Amino acid sequence: MAVVGDFLVGKALELLYGGVETLIANNLLFESLSTDIKAKLDALRPMIQKMVQRNHQPDCPEDPVLRDLRVLMEEGAVVVCKCFSKIRIWNFYKKYKYTNKLLKLNEALEKQLSLLNVRVAVVTDENNGILHELLDIANQNKSAAIEAGCALPELPSLIVGLDIPLKELKMEFFKDEVSLLVLTAPGGCGKTTLATKFCQDQDVKDKFKDNIFFVTVSKKPKLELIMTELYKQKDYKVPTFQNGVFPVKWLQQIVKDEGDNPLLLVLDDVWSGSESILQKFEFKMSNYKILVTSRSEFPRFGPSYHLQLLDDDNAMQLFHHTAFLGDKSSHIPNDLAKKIVKHCNGFPLAITVVGRSLCSQPIQTWRSRVNEWSKGASVLDCEMELFQCLQSSFDALDNATPKVKDCLLDLGAFPEDSEIQVTALIDMWAELYDLDEEMSCIAKLYELNNRSLALLQGDMRLEVVQEAIEYNRYVVRQHDLLRELAIYNSKRDPMEHRERLIIEICGNNVPKWWREQKYPYINARLVSISTDGEFSVKLPDMELPKAEVLVLNSQSERSYALPEFVERMHKLRMLLVINYTRRAKLDNFQLLGSLSNLRTLRLDGIDLSCLTKSPVQLKNLHKLYLRACGYNSRDLKLSHIIFPNLKEIVFESCLLLEFTGVLCELIHLTKLKITSRFRLSNLSEAIANLVNLEALTLDVGLVAGIPESIGNLRKLKLLKINNDRDLEKLPEQMGMLKCLRHLIIEGCSRLSALPESIGNLVNLEVLSLRYCTHLSELPESIRNLQKLNFLDMYRCIEIEELPEHFGELKSLMKLQMVGCYALRKLPESVSDLEQLEQVICVDWDATHLWTPLLPTLKNLRIVVREGSKSFVPCCPTSPPVDMVEKFLIAFERLFRKPRVRGAPGC
């Protein structure tokens, strides 16, 4: 029986091997993956032959390992045959399908190779020569694999755009406080190349000498293999690993053996979810540093250095090298090459694989490629190597927190190269996934940012209370190739059953399937339709019975009409209309009157005349968000009849010159937010009619100040006044806001005093006075704020002393004092602040004031923002010279400017 099995396994090997060779020669789509499979078959061949010889012994049964291997190779041969006979370059779905099958075959062969290594190690045979020969073969394979893993990767023949990153990386890495640095970027950006170049840099070699260890961790790391590679690099005998403490002991021994010579460990290609590996190698030891390359950040372990994409000049240089190869393609016009490079968006791997695929191709192929891309085709369509690299990052989201993958796919609903407003995503995900908490949405975006799948940008201030964060200052950007990846993954399901329907129309080229009404209905929950400035036709009809969110992206300079099928989208909960050319007229607004489930309406860059000239009742609308919209505010009336249940309204960057009676009828309003770079002539006294208001944000200059009637807003819990350069005082009536929990006054540079009535705010928990640079004192009545737990006086540069009874703030836990240069003494009562846990400061004066209190205030920790280090109490030295302090205050006052939106934090 064994003889028959041996014959079949040999035949299966030759069949699969021949198919792989044919695939390499005839199908460039799978060239890289096929080459890996062929390498594994080359490693398996001598081991199989020796095992077959052993099985020829009398009465020897068929080896189960060889039997499983035979079945695997027979199935693999079928897959390989289909790859070169059925897959065409334009058939993306089959490419993806069979790429996955080849990946699984490659992984299975890797596993069988490991099993065979183990198998030959336990073979018991009277012929010891065969056993030793088999073991030699296995050890040769294993040794080759280890050497390939531990040696520095070979640098490409041309390296562009890494000189400046190398200098910056060295600068960050050699900082004394940095023991572990993460070099991060999306896949295919050159992280490994930069890390290798870093190890070969003369400054690095002079510092670490022979103690530079480079090991590839990969997606599914095994600590034993990593340690084996490290032992091999030092020519140490490889021990038997039995527990997880050996990395620490081994590295400690290395450092001890080397004396004062520092040690550098490079962990390459570390994936999210491999924190346990980093933890094994992270320990405090002098002269020991770790450089990690990863697509993800690991903020728990250390800071990150973000490798940027290539600029235009370096991108063109790399493309010329990979595509032209000297003068072979000199007939290609330079402007055509620039168009190709532009579509790669500075992505090194994209430039490389596209360049290789076009090398020596006729000019017609080049022009055809550009023409396909201009019509909406993707670079990923024909570059499987690039697709595999990016797709692996997407697949890794299976282990992420819930809904993160969905959130990534949703980013494809917005046009390429656009800044996506985080507040729009918060509203969208609240409707799609019931993520009502803003921080839940921000956490998803942080995870995508940490995995290099999106870029979150915003007002990232430290040590501010959650309620002070303005998410309208946050935007998300996504590289075009990552956006295309998201769209591709959204298209994996049949059209009728996709969760997301993303349509991009160039000119008037409506997709054929839509024009011909191929699908009677589409069950997508999220629908996005994007049109450019040349679009001028009516959109065809469409049935979207399950759509809950509709995003309409337009570049029209004059007007944009809501598609008529909107009227039948009865499950629609959110409509977002964005015009990127600003303030186009919106037609067909009356169609929204039939949408009884519409809860959120966002208009961005739209003329607000649609709200008054085409009034329609939106009886269940809860949130109205108006951004960068223009209209004569004197004529703008938001009637209770039109919006009978409106709970929240936001005016962001809208052209509003006065605010009289615009909102006074919206008696159910609970949240009102106005942000504008234009000054408002007044805020009507009629604001007192909004008796249900719980949150009021005014990020705008008010010529007439805060009206006294604000005291009638008895349900107000949050009041934020930002960047009002005209505000000199607050009305005494503010003391009537007994429910107020958060009072945030920031960037009001002319505010000189707080009203004494502030002491009546007995439920106040947070008081923020950031950048109130003219504020000279706090009222004595502040002693009555028994629930106050956070006081933020960041850059209150004229406050010279705290109230005498400041210590009566029994609940105060956190005090922000950064930049309080004039504060020279503390009242004796501060020793009664038993709940105080944290004082945040920068300059030595503020720190010195609190140092003597450390023995008394047992819970107190003084945080110094210089170098982000906590203050360690030491023997106090003499205070700075008075002249230095006076200079700092005078300098601050001399260059004080009215604060603009998004003033920096500490």
C-alpha positions in Angstrom: 0.0 0.0 0.0 2.8 2.4 0.8 4.3 1.9 -2.7 1.1 3.0 -4.3 0.8 6.0 -2.0 4.4 7.0 -2.7 3.8 6.9 -6.4 0.7 9.1 -6.0 2.5 11.7 -3.8 5.3 12.0 -6.3 2.9 12.4 -9.1 0.9 15.0 -7.2 4.1 16.9 -6.5 5.1 17.0 -10.2 1.6 18.0 -11.2 1.5 20.9 -8.8 5.0 22.0 -9.5 4.4 22.0 -13.3 1.2 24.0 -12.8 3.0 26.6 -10.7 5.8 27.0 -13.2 3.2 27.5 -16.0 1.4 30.1 -13.8 4.6 32.0 -13.2 5.4 32.1 -16.9 1.9 33.0 -18.2 0.0 35.0 -15.5 1.7 38.0 -14.0 -1.2 38.6 -11.6 0.0 35.8 -9.3 3.7 35.9 -10.0 4.8 36.8 -6.5 2.6 34.3 -4.7 3.4 31.5 -7.2 7.1 32.1 -6.6 6.6 31.6 -2.9 4.7 28.3 -3.5 7.4 27.1 -5.8 10.1 27.8 -3.2 8.2 25.7 -0.7 7.8 22.8 -3.2 11.6 23.0 -3.8 12.1 22.6 0.0 9.7 19.7 0.2 11.0 17.7 -2.8 14.2 16.2 -1.3 12.4 15.4 2.0 9.5 13.6 0.1 12.0 11.6 -1.9 13.9 10.4 1.2 10.6 9.6 3.0 9.5 7.6 -0.1 12.8 5.6 0.1 12.1 4.8 3.7 8.6 3.6 2.9 9.9 1.1 0.4 10.9 -1.1 3.4 8.9 -4.3 3.7 5.5 -4.1 5.6 5.8 -0.4 5.9 2.3 1.3 5.9 1.6 4.6 4.1 2.9 7.6 6.0 -0.1 9.7 7.2 1.9 13.0 6.8 2.7 12.1 3.1 -0.9 11.1 2.6 -2.2 14.5 3.8 0.5 16.2 1.7 -0.6 14.3 -1.4 -4.3 15.3 -0.9 -3.2 18.9 -0.4 -1.0 19.0 -3.6 -3.8 17.4 -5.7 -6.3 20.0 -4.5 -3.6 22.7 -5.1 -3.0 21.6 -8.6 -6.7 22.1 -9.4 -6.6 25.6 -8.0 -3.5 26.5 -9.9 -5.0 25.1 -13.2 -8.0 27.4 -12.8 -5.8 30.4 -12.1 -4.2 30.4 -15.5 -7.2 29.2 -17.4 -10.1 31.2 -16.0 -8.9 34.4 -14.5 -8.9 37.6 -16.7 -7.3 40.9 -15.7 -10.6 42.7 -15.5 -12.3 40.1 -13.3 -11.6 41.5 -9.9 -13.8 39.2 -7.9 -12.2 36.0 -9.3 -8.7 37.5 -8.8 -9.6 38.2 -5.2 -11.2 34.7 -4.8 -8.2 32.8 -6.3 -5.6 34.9 -4.6 -7.1 33.9 -1.3 -7.1 30.2 -2.4 -3.4 30.5 -3.4 -2.7 32.2 0.0 -4.3 29.3 1.8 -2.4 26.8 -0.3 0.9 28.6 0.5 0.0 28.6 4.3 -0.9 24.9 4.1 2.3 24.0 2.4 4.2 25.9 5.1 2.4 23.9 7.8 3.1 20.6 6.0 6.8 21.6 5.7 6.9 22.1 9.5 5.1 18.8 10.1 7.5 17.0 7.9 10.4 18.5 9.8 9.0 17.1 13.0 8.2 13.8 11.3 11.7 13.1 10.2 13.0 13.9 13.7 10.9 11.1 15.2 11.4 8.5 12.6 12.8 5.3 14.1 14.5 3.1 11.5 17.2 0.5 11.7 19.0 2.3 9.0 20.5 5.2 10.9 22.0 6.6 7.8 18.6 7.4 6.4 17.5 9.0 9.6 20.6 11.2 9.8 20.3 12.2 6.2 16.7 13.2 6.7 17.6 15.2 9.7 20.3 16.9 7.8 17.8 17.9 5.1 15.4 19.2 7.7 18.1 21.2 9.5 19.3 22.7 6.2 15.8 23.9 5.4 15.3 25.3 8.9 18.7 26.9 8.9 18.1 28.6 5.6 14.8 29.9 6.8 16.4 31.3 10.0 19.2 32.9 8.2 16.8 34.5 5.8 14.8 35.9 8.7 17.7 37.3 10.8 19.9 38.9 8.1 19.2 42.5 7.2 16.8 42.7 4.3 18.5 43.5 1.0 18.0 47.2 0.0 16.4 47.9 -3.3 18.7 49.1 -6.1 17.2 52.6 -5.9 16.1 54.3 -2.7 14.3 57.7 -3.0 12.7 60.1 -0.5 14.2 58.5 2.7 17.1 60.9 3.4 15.0 63.4 5.5 12.9 60.6 7.2 16.2 58.9 8.1 17.5 62.1 9.8 14.2 62.6 11.6 14.0 59.0 12.7 17.5 59.2 14.2 16.7 62.4 15.9 13.6 60.8 17.6 15.2 57.5 18.3 18.3 58.9 20.0 16.3 61.0 22.5 17.2 59.9 26.0 13.6 59.4 27.1 12.8 57.1 24.1 13.4 53.4 24.7 11.0 52.1 22.1 10.0 53.9 18.9 7.3 52.7 16.4 8.0 53.4 12.7 4.5 53.3 11.2 2.8 53.8 7.9 0.4 51.9 5.6 1.7 48.7 4.0 4.0 49.3 1.0 5.3 52.7 2.1 8.9 51.6 2.7 9.0 51.0 6.5 11.3 48.0 6.3 13.5 49.8 3.8 13.9 52.8 6.1 14.6 50.5 9.1 17.3 48.6 7.1 18.8 51.9 6.0 18.7 53.0 9.6 20.7 49.9 10.7 23.3 50.6 8.0 23.7 54.2 8.9 27.2 55.1 10.1 25.9 57.0 13.2 23.8 54.0 14.2 26.7 51.5 13.6 29.1 53.7 15.5 26.7 53.7 18.5 25.6 50.1 18.6 28.5 48.4 16.7 27.8 44.7 16.4 24.9 44.7 18.8 22.3 45.4 16.1 19.6 42.7 15.9 17.0 42.6 13.1 14.2 40.1 13.2 11.0 39.9 11.2 8.0 39.2 13.5 5.2 38.9 10.8 1.4 38.5 11.2 1.4 35.3 13.3 4.6 35.5 15.4 6.1 32.7 17.4 8.3 33.8 20.2 10.4 30.6 20.0 11.3 31.3 16.4 12.1 34.9 17.1 14.4 34.0 19.9 16.0 31.2 17.8 16.9 33.8 15.1 18.4 36.1 17.7 20.5 33.3 19.1 21.7 32.5 15.6 22.8 36.1 15.0 25.1 35.9 18.1 26.3 32.4 17.2 24.9 31.1 20.5 23.8 27.6 21.1 20.0 27.5 20.8 18.4 26.3 24.1 15.1 24.7 24.7 12.5 27.4 25.4 10.1 26.5 28.2 8.6 29.8 29.4 8.1 33.4 28.5 10.8 35.0 30.6 13.8 34.0 28.4 13.8 37.2 26.2 14.5 39.3 29.3 17.1 36.9 30.7 18.8 36.5 27.3 18.9 40.3 26.5 20.1 41.1 30.0 22.9 38.6 29.6 23.8 40.1 26.3 24.0 43.6 27.8 26.0 42.2 30.7 28.4 40.5 28.4 28.8 43.5 26.2 29.5 45.8 29.2 28.7 49.4 28.3 28.0 48.8 24.6 24.4 49.7 23.8 22.1 47.2 22.1 19.6 47.8 19.3 16.7 45.4 18.6 14.6 45.9 15.4 11.3 44.1 15.4 10.1 44.4 11.8 6.5 44.0 10.5 4.8 43.8 13.9 1.0 43.6 13.5 -1.8 44.9 15.7 -2.6 42.2 18.2 1.1 41.4 18.8 1.3 43.5 22.0 2.3 40.4 23.9 5.4 40.0 21.8 6.4 43.6 22.5 5.8 43.1 26.1 8.2 40.2 26.2 11.0 42.5 24.9 10.1 45.6 26.8 12.0 46.2 30.0 13.9 49.0 31.6 17.6 48.6 30.9 20.2 51.2 30.1 21.8 51.1 26.7 18.9 49.1 25.2 16.6 50.5 22.5 13.9 48.9 20.3 12.8 50.1 16.9 9.4 48.6 15.8 8.1 48.8 12.2 4.4 48.3 11.9 1.2 49.4 10.1 -0.2 50.2 13.6 0.8 52.5 16.4 1.4 51.0 19.9 1.0 54.1 22.1 1.2 52.0 25.3 4.8 51.1 24.5 6.2 54.2 23.0 5.9 57.2 20.6 5.5 56.8 16.8 7.3 58.2 13.8 5.0 58.5 10.8 6.7 57.8 7.5 5.1 60.1 4.9 4.4 59.3 1.2 6.7 60.4 -1.6 6.5 63.9 -3.0 6.1 64.4 -6.7 9.8 64.6 -7.6 10.8 61.4 -5.7 7.7 59.6 -7.0 8.7 60.4 -10.6 12.2 59.3 -10.0 11.1 55.9 -8.6 8.6 55.5 -11.5 11.3 56.2 -14.1 13.5 53.6 -12.5 10.9 50.8 -12.3 9.1 51.5 -15.7 11.7 52.9 -18.0 14.9 50.8 -17.3 17.1 53.1 -19.3 16.0 54.0 -22.7 13.6 51.1 -23.4 10.5 53.3 -22.9 11.9 56.6 -24.0 9.1 56.9 -26.5 6.7 57.5 -23.6 5.8 61.3 -23.2 6.7 62.8 -19.9 3.2 64.1 -19.4 1.7 60.6 -19.8 4.1 59.3 -17.1 3.1 62.1 -14.8 -0.6 61.1 -15.2 0.3 57.5 -14.2 2.3 58.7 -11.2 -0.5 61.0 -10.1 -2.9 58.1 -9.8 -0.4 56.3 -7.5 -0.6 59.3 -5.0 2.9 58.9 -3.7 2.5 55.3 -2.6 5.9 53.6 -3.2 4.6 50.1 -3.7 1.9 51.3 -6.1 4.5 53.2 -8.1 6.8 50.2 -8.2 4.2 47.6 -9.3 2.5 49.9 -11.8 5.9 50.8 -13.2 6.9 47.1 -13.6 3.7 46.2 -15.3 4.1 49.0 -17.8 7.7 48.5 -18.5 8.4 47.9 -22.2 4.7 48.1 -23.0 3.5 50.0 -26.1 2.3 53.5 -25.6 -1.3 52.3 -26.4 -1.2 50.3 -23.2 -0.1 53.3 -21.2 -2.8 55.5 -22.7 -5.4 52.8 -22.1 -4.5 52.5 -18.5 -4.8 56.3 -17.9 -8.2 56.3 -19.8 -9.5 53.5 -17.6 -8.5 55.3 -14.4 -10.1 58.5 -15.6 -13.4 56.7 -15.9 -13.3 55.4 -12.4 -11.3 52.2 -12.6 -8.8 51.6 -9.8 -5.1 50.9 -9.7 -6.0 47.9 -7.7 -7.9 46.4 -10.6 -4.8 45.1 -12.4 -2.1 45.1 -9.6 -2.7 42.1 -7.5 0.5 42.5 -5.5 -0.6 45.9 -4.4 -4.1 44.7 -3.6 -2.8 41.8 -1.5 -0.6 44.2 0.5 -3.4 46.6 1.3 -6.0 43.8 1.7 -4.0 42.2 4.5 -4.5 45.4 6.6 -8.2 45.2 6.0 -8.4 41.5 6.9 -6.6 42.2 10.1 -9.6 44.3 11.2 -11.4 41.0 11.9 -9.6 41.1 15.3 -10.4 44.8 15.9 -13.1 46.1 18.2 -16.6 45.7 16.9 -17.8 47.9 14.0 -14.3 49.3 13.2 -14.3 47.5 9.8 -17.7 48.9 9.1 -16.5 52.3 10.0 -13.6 52.0 7.5 -15.9 50.9 4.7 -18.2 53.9 5.4 -15.3 56.3 4.7 -15.7 55.3 1.0 -19.0 57.3 0.9 -17.0 60.5 0.7 -15.0 61.7 -2.4 -11.3 61.1 -2.7 -9.0 63.9 -1.4 -11.8 65.3 0.7 -11.7 66.2 4.4 -14.4 64.2 6.1 -16.0 66.1 9.0 -15.9 63.9 12.1 -19.2 65.3 13.2 -20.8 63.9 10.0 -19.4 60.5 10.9 -20.7 60.8 14.4 -24.2 61.5 13.1 -23.9 58.7 10.5 -22.8 56.0 12.9 -25.4 57.1 15.5 -28.1 56.2 12.9 -26.4 53.1 11.4 -24.9 51.4 14.5 -26.5 53.2 17.5 -23.2 54.7 18.5 -24.8 57.6 20.4 -21.7 58.5 22.4 -19.3 60.8 20.6 -16.3 59.1 22.3 -17.4 55.7 20.9 -17.1 57.1 17.4 -13.8 58.9 18.1 -12.4 55.7 19.5 -13.2 53.9 16.2 -11.4 56.6 14.3 -8.4 56.5 16.7 -8.1 52.8 16.0 -8.2 53.3 12.2 -5.6 56.1 12.6 -3.4 53.9 14.8 -3.6 51.2 12.1 -2.6 53.7 9.3 -5.9 53.1 7.6 -7.1 56.7 8.1 -5.6 60.0 9.3 -7.4 61.7 12.1 -6.6 65.4 12.4 -7.9 67.9 14.9 -7.5 70.0 18.0 -5.6 67.4 19.9 -5.2 69.2 23.2 -4.0 67.6 26.4 -5.5 67.9 29.8 -8.9 69.3 28.8 -12.2 68.2 30.0 -14.2 66.0 27.6 -17.0 68.6 27.3 -14.5 71.2 26.1 -13.5 69.3 23.0 -14.9 70.7 19.7 -15.3 67.8 17.3 -16.1 70.2 14.5 -12.4 70.9 14.5 -11.6 67.3 13.7 -11.4 65.9 10.2 -10.5 62.5 8.7 -8.5 62.0 5.6 -7.9 58.8 3.7 -5.4 57.9 1.1 -7.0 57.3 -2.3 -5.8 53.7 -2.5 -7.1 52.9 0.9 -10.4 54.5 -0.1 -10.5 52.3 -3.2 -9.8 49.3 -1.1 -12.8 50.1 1.1 -15.0 50.5 -2.0 -13.8 47.2 -3.4 -14.7 45.4 -0.2 -18.1 47.1 -0.2 -18.7 45.5 -3.6 -18.0 41.9 -2.7 -21.7 41.1 -2.2 -24.2 41.0 -5.1 -25.6 44.4 -6.0 -29.1 43.8 -4.6 -27.7 42.8 -1.2 -24.8 45.2 -0.5 -24.7 47.0 2.8 -23.3 50.1 1.0 -24.0 51.4 -2.5 -21.3 53.9 -3.6 -21.8 55.5 -7.0 -19.4 57.9 -8.6 -20.4 59.7 -11.7 -17.9 61.5 -14.0 -19.7 64.0 -16.2 -23.0 62.6 -17.3 -21.8 59.0 -17.4 -24.4 57.3 -15.3 -23.6 53.6 -14.7 -25.1 51.4 -17.4 -26.8 49.1 -14.9 -28.6 52.1 -13.5 -29.6 53.6 -16.8 -31.0 50.2 -17.9 -32.7 49.6 -14.5 -31.1 46.2 -14.2 -31.9 45.8 -10.5 -35.5 46.3 -9.4 -34.3 47.2 -5.9 -31.1 47.5 -3.9 -31.1 46.8 -0.1 -28.2 49.0 0.9 -28.4 50.8 4.2 -25.8 53.4 3.3 -26.1 55.0 -0.2 -23.6 57.5 -1.5 -23.9 59.3 -4.9 -21.1 61.7 -6.1 -21.2 64.0 -9.1 -18.7 66.4 -10.5 -19.0 69.9 -11.8 -20.0 68.8 -15.3 -23.0 66.7 -14.2 -26.2 68.2 -15.7 -28.7 65.4 -16.2 -31.5 64.0 -14.1 -30.6 60.9 -12.1 -32.5 57.8 -13.1 -35.0 56.2 -10.8 -34.0 53.7 -8.1 -35.7 51.7 -5.4 -33.8 51.8 -2.0 -36.3 50.3 0.5 -33.8 49.8 3.3 -31.6 52.9 3.0 -31.1 54.6 6.3 -28.3 57.1 5.4 -28.0 59.0 2.1 -24.9 61.0 1.2 -25.0 63.3 -1.8 -21.7 64.7 -2.8 -21.8 67.5 -5.4 -19.4 69.9 -7.1 -22.1 72.0 -8.8 -21.4 75.7 -8.8 -25.1 76.8 -9.2 -27.7 74.3 -8.1 -28.2 70.7 -7.2 -31.5 68.8 -7.2 -32.4 66.1 -4.8 -33.1 62.9 -6.8 -36.8 62.2 -7.1 -36.5 58.6 -5.7 -35.7 60.2 -2.3 -39.4 60.7 -1.8 -39.8 56.9 -1.6 -36.9 56.2 0.8 -39.3 55.8 3.8 -36.6 54.3 6.1 -34.2 57.2 5.6 -33.0 58.5 8.9 -30.2 60.8 7.8 -29.6 62.9 4.7 -26.2 64.6 4.1 -25.9 67.0 1.2 -22.3 68.3 0.6 -21.5 70.8 -2.1 -17.8 71.2 -2.4 -17.9 74.5 -4.4 -19.9 76.2 -1.6 -23.4 77.6 -1.4 -25.2 76.0 -4.3 -29.0 76.2 -4.4 -30.8 73.0 -3.4 -33.9 72.1 -5.5 -36.6 69.5 -4.8 -36.4 70.2 -1.0 -40.1 69.5 -0.8 -39.5 65.8 -1.4 -38.3 65.4 2.2 -41.9 66.0 3.4 -42.8 62.4 2.9 -39.9 61.0 5.0 -41.4 60.4 8.4 -38.3 58.6 9.8 -35.9 61.4 8.9 -34.1 62.4 12.1 -30.9 64.1 11.0 -30.4 66.6 8.1 -27.0 68.0 7.3 -26.5 70.7 4.7 -22.9 71.6 3.8 -22.2 74.4 1.4 -25.9 74.9 0.5 -27.8 78.1 0.1 -30.3 78.2 3.0 -33.1 79.7 0.8 -34.5 76.2 0.4 -35.6 76.3 4.1 -37.8 79.4 3.5 -38.7 79.3 -0.2 -39.7 75.6 -0.2 -41.0 75.1 3.3 -42.0 71.6 4.2 -42.8 70.1 7.5 -40.2 67.7 8.8 -42.1 66.5 11.9 -39.7 63.9 13.2 -36.4 65.8 12.4 -34.3 65.9 15.6 -31.0 67.4 14.4 -30.3 70.1 11.8 -26.7 70.7 11.0 -25.9 73.7 8.7 -22.3 74.1 7.7 -20.7 76.8 5.4 -24.2 77.8 4.4 -25.1 81.3 3.2 -28.3 83.3 3.3 -29.6 86.6 4.5 -30.1 85.8 8.1 -32.7 88.6 8.5 -35.0 86.5 6.3 -34.2 83.2 7.8 -36.9 81.8 10.0 -36.8 78.3 11.5 -40.5 77.9 12.4 -41.8 75.5 15.0 -44.4 74.6 12.5 -41.8 73.3 10.0 -39.6 71.7 12.7 -42.1 70.8 15.5 -39.7 68.3 17.2 -36.3 69.7 16.5 -33.9 69.0 19.4 -30.5 70.1 18.2 -29.3 72.7 15.7 -25.8 73.6 14.7 -24.7 76.6 12.7 -21.0 76.1 11.7 -19.1 78.7 9.7 -22.4 80.1 8.3 -22.8 83.7 7.2 -25.0 85.0 10.0 -24.8 88.7 10.7 -27.6 88.9 13.3 -29.6 86.4 15.3 -33.0 88.0 16.1 -35.8 85.6 16.3 -34.3 82.9 14.1 -34.6 80.2 16.7 -37.0 81.6 19.2 -40.0 79.5 18.2 -38.1 76.2 18.5 -39.2 75.6 22.1 -38.2 71.9 22.1 -34.6 72.7 21.3 -32.2 71.1 23.8 -28.8 71.8 22.1 -27.8 75.0 20.2 -24.3 75.6 18.7 -23.1 78.6 16.7 -19.6 78.8 15.3 -18.7 81.5 12.9 -15.7 83.7 11.9 -18.2 86.5 11.4 -19.3 88.7 14.4 -22.9 88.7 15.3 -24.5 92.1 16.0 -26.5 90.6 18.8 -27.9 87.5 20.4 -31.5 88.2 20.9 -33.0 88.5 24.4 -35.6 86.2 23.0 -33.2 83.3 23.5 -34.9 83.0 26.9 -37.8 81.4 25.1 -35.7 78.2 24.6 -36.6 77.0 28.1 -35.7 73.4 27.3 -32.1 74.2 26.3 -29.5 72.0 28.0 -26.4 72.8 26.0 -25.4 76.2 24.5 -22.2 76.7 22.6 -21.2 80.1 21.2 -18.0 80.1 19.2 -18.4 83.5 17.7 -17.9 87.2 18.4 -20.9 88.9 20.0 -20.8 92.6 19.6 -23.6 93.2 22.2 -22.3 90.5 24.6 -24.3 87.8 26.4 -27.9 88.9 27.0 -29.2 89.1 30.5 -32.1 86.9 29.7 -29.7 83.9 29.5 -30.5 83.5 33.2 -33.9 82.1 32.2 -32.4 79.0 30.7 -33.0 77.1 33.9 -32.3 73.7 32.4 -28.9 74.6 31.0 -26.2 72.1 31.9 -23.4 73.1 29.5 -22.4 76.6 28.5 -19.5 77.1 26.2 -18.3 80.6 25.1 -15.3 80.4 22.8 -13.2 83.0 21.0 -15.4 86.0 21.8 -12.9 88.8 21.4 -15.6 91.4 22.3 -16.7 89.8 25.6 -15.7 92.0 28.5 -18.0 90.8 31.2 -20.7 88.2 31.9 -24.2 89.1 33.2 -24.9 88.6 36.9 -28.0 86.7 35.8 -25.8 83.7 35.0 -26.0 82.9 38.7 -29.6 81.8 38.1 -28.4 78.8 36.0 -28.6 76.4 39.0 -28.5 73.2 36.8 -25.2 74.3 35.1 -22.5 71.6 35.4 -20.0 72.7 32.9 -19.0 76.4 32.3 -16.3 76.7 29.6 -15.0 80.1 28.7 -12.0 80.0 26.4 -10.2 82.5 24.3 -12.1 85.5 25.6 -9.1 87.7 25.8 -10.9 90.8 27.0 -12.8 89.2 29.8 -11.5 90.9 33.0 -13.7 89.4 35.7 -16.3 86.8 36.5 -19.5 87.8 38.2 -19.8 87.2 42.0 -23.0 85.3 41.2 -21.0 82.5 39.9 -20.9 81.3 43.4 -24.6 80.4 43.1 -23.8 77.7 40.5 -23.9 75.0 43.2 -23.9 72.1 40.7 -20.9 73.3 38.7 -18.4 70.5 38.2 -16.1 72.0 35.6 -14.9 75.6 35.1 -12.5 76.2 32.2 -11.0 79.7 31.7 -8.4 78.9 29.0 -6.8 81.8 27.3 -8.7 84.4 29.3 -5.5 86.4 29.3 -7.0 89.6 30.7 -8.7 87.9 33.7 -7.0 89.2 36.8 -8.7 87.4 39.6 -11.3 84.8 40.6 -14.3 85.9 42.7 -14.3 85.1 46.4 -17.7 83.4 45.9 -16.0 80.6 44.1 -15.6 79.0 47.5 -19.3 78.0 47.3 -18.7 75.6 44.3 -18.7 72.5 46.5 -19.1 70.2 43.5 -16.3 71.7 41.4 -13.8 69.0 40.5 -11.8 70.5 37.6 -10.5 74.1 37.3 -8.7 75.0 34.1 -6.7 78.3 34.2 -4.4 77.6 31.3 -2.7 80.8 30.2 -4.5 83.0 32.6 -1.4 85.1 32.7 -2.7 88.0 34.8 -4.0 86.1 37.8 -1.6 86.9 40.6 -3.3 85.1 43.5 -6.1 82.7 44.3 -9.0 83.6 46.6 -8.3 83.4 50.3 -10.9 80.6 50.8 -9.8 78.6 47.8 -9.3 75.6 50.0 -13.0 75.3 50.6 -13.4 73.6 47.2 -13.7 70.3 48.9 -14.4 68.3 45.6 -11.5 69.8 43.6 -9.5 67.0 42.1 -7.7 68.6 39.1 -6.1 72.0 38.7 -4.6 73.2 35.4 -2.2 76.1 35.9 0.1 76.0 32.9 1.2 79.5 31.9 0.0 81.3 35.1 3.2 83.3 35.2 2.0 86.0 37.6 0.9 83.6 40.3 3.5 84.0 43.1 1.8 82.6 46.2 -1.0 80.3 47.3 -3.5 81.0 50.1 -2.9 78.9 53.3 -6.3 77.3 52.8 -5.0 75.2 49.8 -3.7 72.7 52.4 -7.4 71.7 52.9 -7.8 70.4 49.4 -7.8 66.8 50.5 -9.3 65.5 47.3 -6.8 67.3 45.0 -5.1 64.6 42.9 -3.4 66.5 40.1 -1.9 69.9 39.5 -0.7 70.5 35.9 2.0 73.2 35.3 5.0 73.9 33.2 7.2 76.7 34.7 9.2 76.2 37.9 7.4 78.9 39.8 4.0 77.1 39.8 5.7 73.8 40.6 7.7 75.3 43.5 4.5 76.7 45.0 3.0 73.2 45.4 6.1 71.3 46.4 5.9 72.1 50.2 2.3 70.8 50.2 3.2 67.3 49.0 3.5 65.9 52.6 0.1 67.3 53.5 -1.9 66.5 50.3 -1.3 62.8 50.2 -3.0 62.2 46.9 -1.4 65.1 45.0 0.7 64.5 41.9 2.4 67.5 40.2 2.5 67.0 36.4 5.0 69.0 34.5 4.3 69.4 30.8 8.0 70.0 29.9 9.0 66.9 28.1 5.8 65.2 29.3 7.4 64.0 32.5 5.8 63.9 35.9 7.5 66.1 38.5 9.6 64.2 41.0 9.9 66.1 44.3 13.4 67.2 45.1 15.2 69.7 47.2 13.7 73.1 46.2 16.1 75.5 44.8 15.9 79.3 44.8 13.1 80.7 42.7 13.9 82.4 39.4 15.0 86.0 39.4 12.1 88.4 39.4 13.3 90.0 36.2 13.0 86.7 34.3 9.4 86.3 35.5 8.5 89.9 34.7 10.0 89.4 31.2 7.9 86.3 30.6 4.7 88.2 31.6 5.6 91.2 29.5 6.5 89.1 26.5 3.2 87.3 26.7 1.3 90.6 26.9 3.3 92.2 24.2 2.6 89.5 21.6 -0.9 88.7 22.8 -3.2 88.4 19.8 -6.9 87.8 19.5 -7.2 84.1 19.5 -8.5 82.4 16.3 -10.4 79.2 16.1 -8.6 76.2 17.5 -6.2 77.9 19.8 -3.3 75.5 20.7 -3.4 73.7 24.0 -0.7 72.5 26.3 
